[in-house]
Protein backbone atom coordinates (compact mmCIF):
# COMPACT_ATOMS: atom_id res chain seq x y z
CA UNK A 1 0.00 0.00 0.00
CA UNK A 2 1.15 3.54 -0.59
CA UNK A 3 2.67 5.42 2.33
CA UNK A 4 1.45 8.68 3.80
CA UNK A 5 4.53 10.87 4.10
CA UNK A 6 5.49 14.20 5.57
CA UNK A 7 8.57 15.56 3.80
CA UNK A 8 10.76 18.64 4.08
CA UNK A 9 8.74 19.95 7.01
CA UNK A 10 10.76 22.82 8.41
CA UNK A 11 10.78 23.47 12.16
CA UNK A 12 12.49 25.87 14.52
CA UNK A 13 14.72 24.47 17.25
CA UNK A 14 11.84 25.00 19.69
CA UNK A 15 9.46 23.00 17.50
CA UNK A 16 7.37 25.63 15.70
CA UNK A 17 6.40 25.08 12.08
CA UNK A 18 4.99 28.59 11.62
CA UNK A 19 5.28 31.85 13.47
CA UNK A 20 2.45 34.00 14.85
CA UNK A 21 0.45 36.40 12.68
CA UNK A 22 0.04 34.47 9.44
CA UNK A 23 -1.29 36.55 6.54
CA UNK A 24 -1.11 36.92 2.77
CA UNK A 25 2.08 38.91 3.23
CA UNK A 26 3.51 36.49 5.79
CA UNK A 27 2.14 33.01 4.93
CA UNK A 28 4.37 31.35 7.55
CA UNK A 29 3.83 34.04 10.16
CA UNK A 30 6.39 36.30 11.78
CA UNK A 31 9.83 34.78 11.35
CA UNK A 32 8.43 31.73 9.58
CA UNK A 33 10.28 32.26 6.32
CA UNK A 34 13.56 31.68 8.18
CA UNK A 35 12.61 28.06 8.78
CA UNK A 36 13.08 26.90 5.20
CA UNK A 37 16.21 28.81 4.28
CA UNK A 38 17.85 25.42 3.77
CA UNK A 39 15.34 24.57 1.05
CA UNK A 40 15.06 27.72 -1.07
CA UNK A 41 18.52 27.61 -2.69
CA UNK A 42 18.35 23.91 -3.63
CA UNK A 43 18.21 22.79 -7.22
CA UNK A 44 14.99 20.90 -6.53
CA UNK A 45 13.20 23.99 -5.18
CA UNK A 46 14.58 26.32 -7.82
CA UNK A 47 13.55 24.05 -10.67
CA UNK A 48 10.34 22.42 -9.45
CA UNK A 49 8.80 25.39 -7.64
CA UNK A 50 10.31 28.48 -9.28
CA UNK A 51 10.92 27.03 -12.74
CA UNK A 52 14.50 28.30 -12.78
CA UNK A 53 17.77 26.66 -13.75
CA UNK A 54 20.59 26.03 -11.33
CA UNK A 55 20.40 25.77 -7.58
CA UNK A 56 22.57 24.10 -4.97
CA UNK A 57 23.25 20.38 -4.77
CA UNK A 58 24.32 18.27 -1.82
CA UNK A 59 22.58 17.03 1.31
CA UNK A 60 19.78 19.60 1.46
CA UNK A 61 18.93 19.07 -2.20
CA UNK A 62 18.99 15.29 -1.73
CA UNK A 63 16.30 15.57 0.94
CA UNK A 64 14.30 18.02 -1.18
CA UNK A 65 14.42 15.66 -4.17
CA UNK A 66 13.43 12.66 -2.05
CA UNK A 67 10.42 14.64 -0.88
CA UNK A 68 9.17 15.00 -4.46
CA UNK A 69 9.92 11.43 -5.58
CA UNK A 70 7.36 8.65 -5.95
CA UNK A 71 4.28 10.76 -5.26
CA UNK A 72 0.86 10.11 -6.70
CA UNK A 73 -1.11 12.69 -4.69
CA UNK A 74 -0.81 15.45 -2.09
CA UNK A 75 -2.99 16.53 0.82
CA UNK A 76 -2.90 20.05 2.24
CA UNK A 77 -4.91 22.26 4.54
CA UNK A 78 -6.94 25.24 3.42
CA UNK A 79 -4.35 27.61 4.92
CA UNK A 80 -1.59 26.14 2.78
CA UNK A 81 -3.66 26.61 -0.35
CA UNK A 82 -4.25 30.29 0.37
CA UNK A 83 -4.80 33.04 2.93
CA UNK A 84 -8.59 33.25 2.52
CA UNK A 85 -10.86 32.19 5.38
CA UNK A 86 -14.53 31.24 5.51
CA UNK A 87 -16.74 30.69 2.47
CA UNK A 88 -15.07 31.20 -0.89
CA UNK A 89 -15.90 34.78 -1.83
CA UNK A 90 -15.00 34.01 -5.41
CA UNK A 91 -12.90 31.49 -7.28
CA UNK A 92 -10.19 33.88 -8.40
CA UNK A 93 -7.64 32.60 -5.89
CA UNK A 94 -5.86 29.59 -7.38
CA UNK A 95 -3.02 29.12 -4.93
CA UNK A 96 0.39 30.66 -4.34
CA UNK A 97 2.10 28.98 -7.26
CA UNK A 98 0.81 30.51 -10.50
CA UNK A 99 -0.76 28.66 -13.41
CA UNK A 100 1.61 25.68 -13.24
CA UNK A 101 1.95 24.56 -9.58
CA UNK A 102 4.84 22.25 -8.65
CA UNK A 103 2.66 19.25 -7.76
CA UNK A 104 1.75 17.71 -11.17
CA UNK A 105 -0.60 15.22 -9.49
CA UNK A 106 -4.00 15.50 -7.79
CA UNK A 107 -3.98 17.65 -4.63
CA UNK A 108 -6.71 17.27 -1.99
CA UNK A 109 -7.36 20.46 -0.02
CA UNK A 110 -9.10 20.17 3.35
CA UNK A 111 -11.79 22.79 3.77
CA UNK A 112 -15.20 23.35 5.39
CA UNK A 113 -16.51 25.13 2.30
CA UNK A 114 -17.25 23.38 -1.01
CA UNK A 115 -15.63 24.50 -4.21
CA UNK A 116 -15.45 22.84 -7.65
CA UNK A 117 -12.25 21.05 -8.60
CA UNK A 118 -9.64 23.35 -10.07
CA UNK A 119 -7.56 22.04 -12.98
CA UNK A 120 -4.21 23.73 -13.50
CA UNK A 121 -1.38 23.39 -16.00
CA UNK A 122 1.08 20.54 -15.69
CA UNK A 123 -1.32 17.91 -14.36
CA UNK A 124 -2.16 19.51 -11.01
CA UNK A 125 -5.84 19.31 -10.07
CA UNK A 126 -6.97 20.77 -6.75
CA UNK A 127 -9.89 18.87 -5.19
CA UNK A 128 -11.62 20.53 -2.24
CA UNK A 129 -12.65 17.99 0.41
CA UNK A 130 -15.21 18.90 3.06
CA UNK A 131 -15.69 15.45 4.65
CA UNK A 132 -12.54 15.42 6.79
CA UNK A 133 -9.04 13.99 6.84
CA UNK A 134 -9.93 10.33 6.35
CA UNK A 135 -12.11 11.10 3.33
CA UNK A 136 -9.29 13.15 1.84
CA UNK A 137 -6.86 10.28 2.41
CA UNK A 138 -9.21 7.75 0.83
CA UNK A 139 -9.60 9.94 -2.25
CA UNK A 140 -5.84 10.53 -2.40
CA UNK A 141 -5.13 6.78 -2.21
CA UNK A 142 -7.43 6.12 -5.15
CA UNK A 143 -5.82 8.90 -7.15
CA UNK A 144 -2.27 7.86 -6.22
CA UNK A 145 -2.80 4.34 -7.60
CA UNK A 146 -0.14 2.71 -5.43
CA UNK A 147 2.25 5.62 -5.22
CA UNK A 148 2.89 7.56 -2.03
CA UNK A 149 0.87 10.51 -0.72
CA UNK A 150 2.49 13.56 0.83
CA UNK A 151 0.88 15.72 3.50
CA UNK A 152 2.12 19.19 2.64
CA UNK A 153 0.94 21.13 5.68
CA UNK A 154 0.33 23.33 7.40
CA UNK A 155 1.00 22.47 11.01
CA UNK A 156 -2.64 21.83 11.98
CA UNK A 157 -3.14 19.45 9.07
CA UNK A 158 -0.03 17.39 9.86
CA UNK A 159 -1.05 17.25 13.52
CA UNK A 160 -4.49 15.90 12.60
CA UNK A 161 -2.96 13.06 10.60
CA UNK A 162 -0.42 12.29 13.34
CA UNK A 163 -3.12 12.24 16.01
CA UNK A 164 -5.17 9.86 13.86
CA UNK A 165 -2.15 7.51 13.50
CA UNK A 166 -2.24 7.80 9.73
CA UNK A 167 1.30 9.06 9.00
CA UNK A 168 3.82 6.36 8.03
CA UNK A 169 6.99 8.41 7.60
CA UNK A 170 8.09 11.94 8.47
CA UNK A 171 11.12 14.03 7.49
CA UNK A 172 11.67 17.07 9.72
CA UNK A 173 14.26 19.74 8.93
CA UNK A 174 15.28 21.76 11.97
CA UNK A 175 16.61 25.24 11.29
CA UNK A 176 18.92 27.06 13.70
CA UNK A 177 16.13 29.47 14.59
CA UNK A 178 14.06 30.12 17.71
CA UNK A 179 10.55 31.41 17.11
CA UNK A 180 9.25 31.36 20.68
CA UNK A 181 5.61 31.49 19.56
CA UNK A 182 3.50 30.22 16.71
CA UNK A 183 2.18 26.79 15.71
CA UNK A 184 3.93 23.93 17.48
CA UNK A 185 4.01 20.68 15.53
CA UNK A 186 4.48 18.05 18.22
CA UNK A 187 3.14 19.50 21.47
CA UNK A 188 1.18 16.79 23.27
CA UNK A 189 1.92 14.13 20.62
CA UNK A 190 3.87 11.11 21.89
CA UNK A 191 5.66 9.87 18.77
CA UNK A 192 7.28 6.94 20.59
CA UNK A 193 3.92 5.69 21.81
CA UNK A 194 2.59 6.00 18.27
CA UNK A 195 5.30 3.67 16.99
CA UNK A 196 7.81 6.09 15.47
CA UNK A 197 11.56 5.71 15.61
CA UNK A 198 14.42 7.72 14.17
CA UNK A 199 15.69 5.93 11.05
CA UNK A 200 17.97 8.62 9.59
CA UNK A 201 19.75 11.76 10.76
CA UNK A 202 22.04 14.09 8.88
CA UNK A 203 23.19 17.68 9.25
CA UNK A 204 24.05 20.28 6.65
CA UNK A 205 25.30 23.81 7.24
CA UNK A 206 21.72 25.04 7.41
CA UNK A 207 19.53 22.24 8.81
CA UNK A 208 19.42 19.11 10.92
CA UNK A 209 17.44 16.50 8.99
CA UNK A 210 15.60 13.83 11.00
CA UNK A 211 13.60 11.04 9.38
CA UNK A 212 11.12 9.10 11.51
CA UNK A 213 9.19 6.02 10.47
CA UNK A 214 6.70 3.65 12.04
CA UNK A 215 8.27 0.51 13.44
CA UNK A 216 7.34 -2.57 11.38
C-alpha positions in Angstrom: 0.0 0.0 0.0 1.2 3.5 -0.6 2.7 5.4 2.3 1.4 8.7 3.8 4.5 10.9 4.1 5.5 14.2 5.6 8.6 15.6 3.8 10.8 18.6 4.1 8.7 19.9 7.0 10.8 22.8 8.4 10.8 23.5 12.2 12.5 25.9 14.5 14.7 24.5 17.3 11.8 25.0 19.7 9.5 23.0 17.5 7.4 25.6 15.7 6.4 25.1 12.1 5.0 28.6 11.6 5.3 31.9 13.5 2.4 34.0 14.8 0.4 36.4 12.7 0.0 34.5 9.4 -1.3 36.6 6.5 -1.1 36.9 2.8 2.1 38.9 3.2 3.5 36.5 5.8 2.1 33.0 4.9 4.4 31.3 7.5 3.8 34.0 10.2 6.4 36.3 11.8 9.8 34.8 11.3 8.4 31.7 9.6 10.3 32.3 6.3 13.6 31.7 8.2 12.6 28.1 8.8 13.1 26.9 5.2 16.2 28.8 4.3 17.8 25.4 3.8 15.3 24.6 1.1 15.1 27.7 -1.1 18.5 27.6 -2.7 18.3 23.9 -3.6 18.2 22.8 -7.2 15.0 20.9 -6.5 13.2 24.0 -5.2 14.6 26.3 -7.8 13.6 24.0 -10.7 10.3 22.4 -9.4 8.8 25.4 -7.6 10.3 28.5 -9.3 10.9 27.0 -12.7 14.5 28.3 -12.8 17.8 26.7 -13.8 20.6 26.0 -11.3 20.4 25.8 -7.6 22.6 24.1 -5.0 23.2 20.4 -4.8 24.3 18.3 -1.8 22.6 17.0 1.3 19.8 19.6 1.5 18.9 19.1 -2.2 19.0 15.3 -1.7 16.3 15.6 0.9 14.3 18.0 -1.2 14.4 15.7 -4.2 13.4 12.7 -2.0 10.4 14.6 -0.9 9.2 15.0 -4.5 9.9 11.4 -5.6 7.4 8.6 -6.0 4.3 10.8 -5.3 0.9 10.1 -6.7 -1.1 12.7 -4.7 -0.8 15.4 -2.1 -3.0 16.5 0.8 -2.9 20.0 2.2 -4.9 22.3 4.5 -6.9 25.2 3.4 -4.4 27.6 4.9 -1.6 26.1 2.8 -3.7 26.6 -0.3 -4.2 30.3 0.4 -4.8 33.0 2.9 -8.6 33.3 2.5 -10.9 32.2 5.4 -14.5 31.2 5.5 -16.7 30.7 2.5 -15.1 31.2 -0.9 -15.9 34.8 -1.8 -15.0 34.0 -5.4 -12.9 31.5 -7.3 -10.2 33.9 -8.4 -7.6 32.6 -5.9 -5.9 29.6 -7.4 -3.0 29.1 -4.9 0.4 30.7 -4.3 2.1 29.0 -7.3 0.8 30.5 -10.5 -0.8 28.7 -13.4 1.6 25.7 -13.2 1.9 24.6 -9.6 4.8 22.3 -8.7 2.7 19.2 -7.8 1.8 17.7 -11.2 -0.6 15.2 -9.5 -4.0 15.5 -7.8 -4.0 17.7 -4.6 -6.7 17.3 -2.0 -7.4 20.5 0.0 -9.1 20.2 3.4 -11.8 22.8 3.8 -15.2 23.3 5.4 -16.5 25.1 2.3 -17.3 23.4 -1.0 -15.6 24.5 -4.2 -15.4 22.8 -7.7 -12.3 21.0 -8.6 -9.6 23.3 -10.1 -7.6 22.0 -13.0 -4.2 23.7 -13.5 -1.4 23.4 -16.0 1.1 20.5 -15.7 -1.3 17.9 -14.4 -2.2 19.5 -11.0 -5.8 19.3 -10.1 -7.0 20.8 -6.7 -9.9 18.9 -5.2 -11.6 20.5 -2.2 -12.6 18.0 0.4 -15.2 18.9 3.1 -15.7 15.5 4.7 -12.5 15.4 6.8 -9.0 14.0 6.8 -9.9 10.3 6.3 -12.1 11.1 3.3 -9.3 13.1 1.8 -6.9 10.3 2.4 -9.2 7.8 0.8 -9.6 9.9 -2.2 -5.8 10.5 -2.4 -5.1 6.8 -2.2 -7.4 6.1 -5.1 -5.8 8.9 -7.1 -2.3 7.9 -6.2 -2.8 4.3 -7.6 -0.1 2.7 -5.4 2.3 5.6 -5.2 2.9 7.6 -2.0 0.9 10.5 -0.7 2.5 13.6 0.8 0.9 15.7 3.5 2.1 19.2 2.6 0.9 21.1 5.7 0.3 23.3 7.4 1.0 22.5 11.0 -2.6 21.8 12.0 -3.1 19.4 9.1 0.0 17.4 9.9 -1.0 17.2 13.5 -4.5 15.9 12.6 -3.0 13.1 10.6 -0.4 12.3 13.3 -3.1 12.2 16.0 -5.2 9.9 13.9 -2.2 7.5 13.5 -2.2 7.8 9.7 1.3 9.1 9.0 3.8 6.4 8.0 7.0 8.4 7.6 8.1 11.9 8.5 11.1 14.0 7.5 11.7 17.1 9.7 14.3 19.7 8.9 15.3 21.8 12.0 16.6 25.2 11.3 18.9 27.1 13.7 16.1 29.5 14.6 14.1 30.1 17.7 10.5 31.4 17.1 9.3 31.4 20.7 5.6 31.5 19.6 3.5 30.2 16.7 2.2 26.8 15.7 3.9 23.9 17.5 4.0 20.7 15.5 4.5 18.0 18.2 3.1 19.5 21.5 1.2 16.8 23.3 1.9 14.1 20.6 3.9 11.1 21.9 5.7 9.9 18.8 7.3 6.9 20.6 3.9 5.7 21.8 2.6 6.0 18.3 5.3 3.7 17.0 7.8 6.1 15.5 11.6 5.7 15.6 14.4 7.7 14.2 15.7 5.9 11.0 18.0 8.6 9.6 19.7 11.8 10.8 22.0 14.1 8.9 23.2 17.7 9.3 24.0 20.3 6.7 25.3 23.8 7.2 21.7 25.0 7.4 19.5 22.2 8.8 19.4 19.1 10.9 17.4 16.5 9.0 15.6 13.8 11.0 13.6 11.0 9.4 11.1 9.1 11.5 9.2 6.0 10.5 6.7 3.6 12.0 8.3 0.5 13.4 7.3 -2.6 11.4 
